[in-house]
Amino acid sequence: MSENKDPQVAEQGASVEGVKFVYDFTEGNKDLKDLLGGKGANLAEMTNLGLPVPPGFTITTEACKVYLDSGEEPAALRDEVSAHLAALEEKMGKRLGQADNPLLVSVRSGAKFSMPGMMDTVLNIGLSDTSVQGLAAQAGDERFAWDSYRRLIQMFGKTVLGVDGDLFEEALEKAKQAKKVTVDTELEAADLKKLVTTFKKIVKKEAGRDFPQDPREQMDLAIKAVFDSWNGERAKLYRRQERIPHDLGTAVNVCSMVFGNLGPDSGTGVAFTRDPASGHQGVYGDYLQNAQGEDVVAGIRNTVPLAELEQIDKKSYDQLMRIMETLENHYKDLCDIEFTIERGQLWMLQTRVGKRTAGAAFRIATQLVDQGLIDEAEALTRVNGAQLAQLMFPRFDENAKVEQVGRGIAASPGAAVGKAVFDSYTAVKWSRSGEKVILIRRETNPDDLDGMIAAEGILTSRGGKTSHAAVVARGMGKTCVCGAEELEVDTKRRRMTVPGGHVVEEGDVISIDGSTGKVYLGEVPVVPSPVVEYFEGRMHAGAEDADELVEAVHRIMAFADRKRRLRVRANADNAEDALRARRFGAQGIGLCRTEHMFLGDRRELVERLILADTEAEREESLKELLPLQKQDFVELFEAMDGLPVTVRLLDPPLHEFLPDITELSVRVALAESRQEPHENELRLLQAVHRLHEQNPMLGLRGVRLGLVIPGLFTMQVRAIAEAAAARRAAKGDPRAEIMIPLVGTVQELEIVREEADKVIAEVEAASGTNLKLSIGTMIELPRAALTAGQIAEAAEFFSFGTNDLTQTVWGFSRDDVEASFFTAYLEKGIFGVSPFETIDKDGVGSLVAAAAKAGRATRPDLKLGVCGEHGGDPESVHFFHEVGLDYVSCSPFRIPVARLEAGRAAVTSQGSDHR
């Protein structure tokens, strides 16, 4: 049996085995959400505030966990429920389900985290064939009593006994048709009596038993049903979506019924203390006369705006406004409230901190600071990076008419519209002609980079969030949808077939939503984001025409920058990206991937270098590459003048710079069959066969390539050093850091470092400048992490390459596993989230922490950063703060997100430095 570990709970007393399973609303408070669930804790809090809450009690999440673990309720639970029910009956002066003056209760779920509509509720428990008469006499309203009874049978039948809810709805619809009315409020008592008889017959037939007449049996079965609903499919799916742990369990709230369906002076409603869509203050919500709570949610009848309650029942309206102000001031946040009015008496049934849009979150946080309700640190906890990301990307007009034809993985947010193209050459050609295009591929590779740059967005039928298309698209701020498997992409015929057989030909316009993964035919209008205009300097906070949302984002970002310890750098490979990153607040470049500089026109030079048979051929290729590399770095150092720039030496799998072995084999075979000259192709094919690898990601790449191909890394180091010297000569302040990739042993690093130091010394002597270049390594192999203490002897910095580290720790091929089995792993709960999206703290994270500690034990001033995709992931940023890294690096468009989360991490850890 689970133990109650909350110290506040321990003080409350105990039942069997020291565990207390039931709490009266007068006993709890809002801080006991782990134990009482959000609903129960907040009902207790409102009770403590003296607000009008119907009396009741809460069965704890601990009781639910025991039930789910063992299949049986705790032995002590029935006695505790009986004791609290007796106390409730005494307080109300009624007994549950008694014939002449029945007490009725609701049984409602209430987990720690809000899961609206995902679990079960049953109202009006205690009604039976006899007590319905007593309720009619008690209320002086026979129609109301029979309406309440039919509601109980309907909810109980569906929720507790598993009867198909449509059967009850169909019977209700037939009753209305027979009466020739359109809404259920027009049914009279006699009609509802007949409906009760019909509903009981449905229960008997479908559930194989009579509707229970014993009120205590009704309540006990309803409690079990709420427990069971925790593991219902919709609840599990919601938890996976929202990353809510599966082991929390739900509390159950048993509350004395108050009735909004007692006539025109009664009703039920939902209210918000601020507009959850915009964050603006005012009167927001809905009210429905003569109704119970589920009527508002179900949309059976049209509600009226909450403001109209002032005309309907001014006394209750004024009281509700006072209570809303009390709750917002008490919770210091937007509150979402459910209430019922019973014959002019207002009752509060629930309050919680309300869900809101991303824009509302930022506005409300700054409003509450201005009102003195929260400080800047608390304001940072009220927003998050995911919300900021939503605000940054353009989005489709929600009011537009659309034709959705597919859905994939939302890989890189945004809204993109363009003509379908199926290869990079066409994408570039059409783009240069002024056409907007969407590049469609089964999957992308480095050869597609030009096309990806030219395209408005990328759509692939394979791959996941960390596939090539996704990673590169996010780095460029391009919209991307990956893994849309229901779309059949035929690149040879230049067409895509969508479900239903419709064919999208090259040139047809499509729209893709990288925030939802949805794919549409035709053009969907796009709404631009003023937040991106602000970050890019095209909209200025404080200006007369500044967007209100921009002002809020500006202030929150200023809070975050003042609070954070982690610095934020960019992953950028050229001056254009570097300048954009700087505008977005980057404090340097944490990863410049030099392999991206060798694509396009330079690819042939690299191919010649790799395939060179003689030293002279190799030297000639290196000689041609050197000035090109130097110019790359001159431009990069100028763009990031005064800020650190970490340049990773060449680190692609070898096959990315070689011709495709299949295509080359076909060319050779065709040439032979036609008896055409093919000596060069044959020589090339022989070399490609010689260098072919079964698993290129674990083959000749990174430091291994630099050691095997003499002069490759020294050429790059010379280019970096000469570019830095040139920048210093121009009175600039270059701060270059040279990073050696894929190191697994200190000996590899020592050999490369010795050669690099010689080259740097030569350039310093020739230029008469102390370049102050630092040399470090990527930690992306488990062995490197485990021997970090040794490697730190030769490294001045570590940058954790968490993409490859995740692959090598898990034994995953990033480009394959997301499409093949990650969906099943997520559905089965093996993953809460992809380890490529959020860092696996227990596995990969433990290696990062251990390597950081060991490295600093050897070299206390060792600089530590991360440059994998996790550097821009909100949850991962918090982890990197905790383990004491100095900076995170991410794509330019993720920099504001990382800045925000670094500030939040500092606040939530109270600014402590765990180094």
Secondary structure, DSSP 8 states (H G I E B T S, - for coil): ------HHHHHT---GGG---EEETTT--TT-HHHHHHHHHHHHHHHHTT-----EEEE-HHHHHHHHHHSS--TTHHHHHHHHHHHHHHHHT-EET-SSSEE-EEEEEEESS--TTTS-EEEEET--TTHHHHHHHHHT-HHHHHHHHHHHHHHHHHHTS---HHHHHHHHHHHHHHHT-SSGGG--HHHHHHHHHHHHHHHHHHHSS-----HHHHHHHHHHHHHHHTTSHHHHHHHHHHT--TTS-EEEEEEE---S-SSTT-EEEEEEEE-TTT--EEEEEEEEES--HHHHHHTSS--EEGGGHHHH-HHHHHHHHHHHHHHHHHHTS-EEEEEEEETTEEEEEEEEE----HHHHHHHHHHHHHTTSS-HHHHHHT--HHHHHHHHS-EE-TTS--EEEEE-EEEE-SEEEEEEE-SHHHHHHHHHTT--EEEEESS--GGGHHHHHHSSEEEESS--TTSHHHHHHHHHT-EEEE--TTSEEETTTTEEE-TTS-EEETT-EEEEETTTTEEEES---EE--HHHHHHTTSS-TTSTT--HHHHHHHHHHHHHHHH--SEEEEE-SSHHHHHHHHHTT--SEEEEEGGGGGSGGGHHHHHHHHH--SHHHHHHHHHHHHHHHHHHHHHHHHHTTTSEEEEE-----GGGGS--HHHHHHHHHHHHHTT---HHHHHHHHHHHHH--SSGGGSS-THHHHHHSTTHHHHHHHHHHHHHHHHHHTT---EEEEEE-S--SHHHHHHHHHHHHHHHHHHHHHHT-----EEEEEE-SHHHHHTHHHHTTT-SEEEE-HHHHHHHHHT--HHHHIIIIIHHHHHTTS-SS-TTTS--IIIIIHHHHHHHHHHHHH-TT-EEEE-SGGGG-HHHHHHHHHTT-SEEEE-GGGHHHHHHHHHHHHHHTTT----
